[in-house]
Amino acid sequence: MSGGTKGSSNGVAPESRSWKHLRIDRRGRGYCHVTFDHPPINTITATTVAELAELVGLIEQDSDLNVVVFDSANVDFYLAHDDLEHDPGKSAAPEVGPTGLPGWIDVLVRLSRAPVVSIASIRGRARGAGSEFVLACDLRFASRENTLLGQFEVGIGGVPEGGPTARLGRLVGRGRALEILLLADDLDGPRAELYGYVNRLIADSRLDAEVEAMAARLERFDHDAIARTKHWIDQVVVESPPDA
């Protein structure tokens, strides 16, 4: 756990609990920084899902919060897929969340609709469920030299279940979404930027500083203006896919 809190006592604060897979740093009244820290490769387990569900609940209730940045303590793995070897129950028997959807999907839906700006600051691999997470964030900025994104599920006889069939199509278009999902191959940073998988690439040495500067700028804005702009973008411009 790092950092102190300057924000709402009822909102996201590092001392609110003992986190196992996340590090929470409330860097300002309107800015929270979250780091995935689950060695060795940031696999997603039932604990990860439960902690993210709790965190999203705190984000939803925090009227001071404008922006949340998600990065990784591991420079090679941003967020891996489910830990099918050691925690197969994460996918086999997910708990239902407040939306009525299974736990992992519930987390992604609620994060995408939360009245804050969520930023994925990507360094390393984000594949499968890890890719599903970054797609649920509002903005994605990635290391030019060290990024791999992909949805491999079709390659092993599965179907991506965390929303990429809907979210990728909105970002990159039908043809490229089908290419990404059906070929089930990894995209490096330049291809991901070209396709629109990420907003843009930033030199690895500058990634942290540039994302920090964007978060500091967003922190100063009006919370309601951010929330309403997100709402209308989803309703009018791109039409969020239904939960089903």
N, C-alpha and C positions, 0 to 999 in steps of 0.2 A: 504494500500500500504506500502511496506516495502523495505528497502535497496536502494542503489544507483546503478548507472550503471558505469561500467568501459569499456564497449564494444562500438560497433559502434553506432554513433549517429542516424543512419538510421535503426537500428535494434530493438530488443526487449528491451525496457526500461520502468521502472515502471511509469515514468512521461509522457509516450506517450498518456495516456488517463486515465479517471476515470473508473476503472473496477468495476463491480457490483458483479460478481460471482467468480472472480479470484483475487488472490493476486500474484503480479509479483515481484520477487526479482532477479535482475541481480547480481549474486554473483562473477562474474569475466568476463573477456573479452569473454571467450568461454563457459560460464556456466550460464544458467538461471533456476531459481527454481520457479515453479508455484504451488500454493496451491488452491484447490477447497474450496470455502468458501461461501456457499449458505445455511444458516440455514433454517429449522432445520435438514434436512437430505441430502442435496446436490442433490435435484431432478434436472433433466435436463429440462430446459424451452427454449423458443425461444431466450431469452436473453443469456442463457448459450451457445447455438449453435452459435449465432452471435459473442459472445466474443471469442469463440474458433476458429471460422473462421478467425477473424481478427488476433488473435495470430498466427495461422498457417501461414497466409500470411506474417507476420513479420519474423517468423522463416525461411521461404523459402528465404527471401531476405537478411538475415543476414549472410554475409560471414565470420564473426568472430566467429559465434556460433557453438560449437561442440556438446553440450549436454543439454537436457532439462529434468528436473525431475518434475514429477507431483505427489503431495501428497495431503492430505486432512487436513483441520483444525478440522474435526470431527473424533474422534477416533473410532466411531461406524459405520460411513457411509463414505466409500471412495467416491463413486459416485453412486447415486441411479438411478432408471429408469426415464422415462419421467414423468413429473408432469401432469398426465391425468386428475386430478381433477380440478386444477386451470389454466392449460395452455394446453387444448386439441389441440389447433391449432398448437402446435409444430410439431406434427406428421401428422395432417390432411392436412396442407397446407405448407409444407416446401419450402423454397426458393431454387432455383437451384444455385449451386456453380460453380466455374471455370471449374470443370471437366465435367459439364453438368449433374451431379447427384444431387439428393435432398440434401439439406443443411447438415444434420447430416452425411449422407454417404460420402458426399464430404469432410467434415472435417476429417473423419477417413482415407479415401484414401490418402489425401494429407499429413496427419501426418505420415502415414506409409512410404511414399515415400520421405519425407523431407530429405535433406542432412545433418542431425544431428542424434545423438543417443537420442531416447526418452525412458525414464525410468519411469515406473509406480511403485511408492513406496506405496504399498497397506497395509492399516491398516483399518479394518472394512469391511463392506459389499460393494460388487460391483456386482450388479445383473442386468439382462436385458441390457439396454443401457449402464449402468456403466461397465458391463463386456465387451461389445463391444468396449468401449474405451480402456480398458487395453489390449485387444487383438490386437488393432491397434498400440500399442506402441512396440518398438523394444525389450525391456527387461522388465521383471516383477519380482520384488522382494517383498515378502510379509511377514507380521508378522506371526510368527509361532503360536502364541497364539490367534490372533485376525484377522482372515481372513475368509470370506465367499464369494464364487464366484458361479455364476449360470446364466443360461438362462431359464427363467420360461415360455416363450411365448407359447410353445406347450401345456403346462398344462392348459392354458386358451383359447385354440382354435386358437392361432396365430402362426406366423412363424417369427423367428428372422430376422430383416431386415438390421442390421448394419454390416453385414459381418461375423458373427461367423460361419455360415455354411461352409465358405471357410477357415477362419483363424484357427478355432479349428481343422479341419481335418489335416492341415499342421503341427500343433503343437503336437497333441496327437494321430493321426491316425484315420481311419474311424470308427472303432468299438467304441472307447472311445468317439469320437465326437458324434456319434449317441446316446450313453448312456447318455451323458451330456444333449444333446438337447431334446431327446425324453422323458426321465424320468423327465426332468424339475425340478430337485431337486438341492439343494445347496450342494456345495463341501466345506469342511473345508480345512484349509491350508495343512495338511499332504496329503489328497487325491489329492488336486490340484497339489502339488509338484510331487507326484507319477505318475500322469497322464501326466505331462508336461504342464499343464495349466499355471504354473508360472515357471520361471527359477529355483528359489530355495527359501526356507524359511529362515528367519533370526529371531533370538530371538527378541521379541518386543522391549526390552530395547536397542538393538543394531541396529535396523533397520535404524534409521535416520543416525547414524554415519557411517555405512557401505555403505549406498547409497551415502552419501556425499563424502566418500573417493573414490568411483568408479567415481563419477562425476568429482571430482578434478583431477583424473588421466586422464580421457578422455579429459578434458579441455586443457591439454598440448599437445595433439596429433595434427597431421596435418589435417586440415579440409578436404582437397581434398582426402586424403587417407581414411578417414571415409566415405565420400560420395561415393567414387568409390567402396569400399568394400561392402557397403549396396547394391549398384546397382547390383554388380555381384552375391552376395548371392541370391538376388531376381531373377535374370535372369538365373543363371546357376544351382544353387543348388535346390531351392525350387519352382521356377517359380511362381511368383505372380499371383493370380487369375485375370482374366480380370475384368474391371470395371462392366460389365453387371452382 
